[in-house]
Amino acid sequence: EVQLVESGGGLVHPGGSLRLSCAASGFPFNTYSIKWVRQAPGKGPECISHISGGSGTIYYAESVRGRFTISRDNAKNSVYLQMNSLRAEDTAVYYCARDNLGTSYYGMDVWGQGTTVTVSS
Amino acid sequence: EIVLTQSPATLSLSPGERATLSCRASQSVSSYLAWYQQKPGQAPRLLIYDASNRATGIPARFSGSGSGTDFTLTISSLEPEDFAVYYCQQCSNWPQTFGPGTKVDIK
């Protein structure tokens, strides 16, 4: 079964750090780019980071650039999101998602169940 | 950043009726537009990619059209499980952006 499973969310104080993980199974992981997408309560989704299959192409949204770092370990079929200097506005459900058909032009066809990050004092 | 607007914000319809949802981009995204369905507590589900191609396993009652800046998602005959929020996403430029959503609820 094709699957993505996120972990690592939780409650953190403003200024703190968290590392999210996304474990993949059921498909040739190193041939697919992966995105992190977050959704704040009551809001639409927001693409915050992208990493290509070989890690050669990485993007960040302006809202997280300089604070978040995406990486992947193809030997472990995993993608990570290191989140530093967290702010209240980073509170959201964080999803990892696979680019459909292996290209970033066609949406995201496989999503994890999401992990909740709450930034609060 | 490309801004997407969706209309209407809410669509109140009965099962069996036709739903027509609109998505407009602030600049051309060619055909690189996707549609998603999201139900409470669930991740978005890809319905349509490249403006008009149904994703794997998506029923034929869902169809997409458009190019450039104006796009439409049509649900030909609403089933009870179709009442949800629908988002469009432009996949042309980074940052890839989503619209604010259209909620399809039961009249």
Boltz contact constraints between the chains, C-beta under 6 A:
constraints:
  - contact:
      token1: [A, 44]
      token2: [B, 87]
      max_distance: 6.0
  - contact:
      token1: [A, 44]
      token2: [B, 98]
      max_distance: 6.0
  - contact:
      token1: [A, 44]
      token2: [B, 100]
      max_distance: 6.0
  - contact:
      token1: [A, 44]
      token2: [B, 101]
      max_distance: 6.0
  - contact:
      token1: [A, 45]
      token2: [B, 98]
      max_distance: 6.0
  - contact:
      token1: [A, 47]
      token2: [B, 95]
      max_distance: 6.0
  - contact:
      token1: [A, 47]
      token2: [B, 96]
      max_distance: 6.0
  - contact:
      token1: [A, 59]
      token2: [B, 94]
      max_distance: 6.0
  - contact:
      token1: [A, 61]
      token2: [B, 95]
      max_distance: 6.0
  - contact:
      token1: [A, 95]
      token2: [B, 43]
      max_distance: 6.0
  - contact:
      token1: [A, 100]
      token2: [B, 49]
      max_distance: 6.0
  - contact:
      token1: [A, 105]
      token2: [B, 32]
      max_distance: 6.0
  - contact:
      token1: [A, 105]
      token2: [B, 91]
      max_distance: 6.0
  - contact:
      token1: [A, 106]
      token2: [B, 49]
      max_distance: 6.0
  - contact:
      token1: [A, 106]
      token2: [B, 50]
      max_distance: 6.0
  - contact:
      token1: [A, 107]
      token2: [B, 34]
      max_distance: 6.0
  - contact:
      token1: [A, 107]
      token2: [B, 46]
      max_distance: 6.0
  - contact:
      token1: [A, 107]
      token2: [B, 49]
      max_distance: 6.0
  - contact:
      token1: [A, 107]
      token2: [B, 91]
      max_distance: 6.0
  - contact:
      token1: [A, 109]
      token2: [B, 46]
      max_distance: 6.0
  - contact:
      token1: [A, 109]
      token2: [B, 55]
      max_distance: 6.0
  - contact:
      token1: [A, 111]
      token2: [B, 43]
      max_distance: 6.0
  - contact:
      token1: [A, 114]
      token2: [B, 43]
      max_distance: 6.0
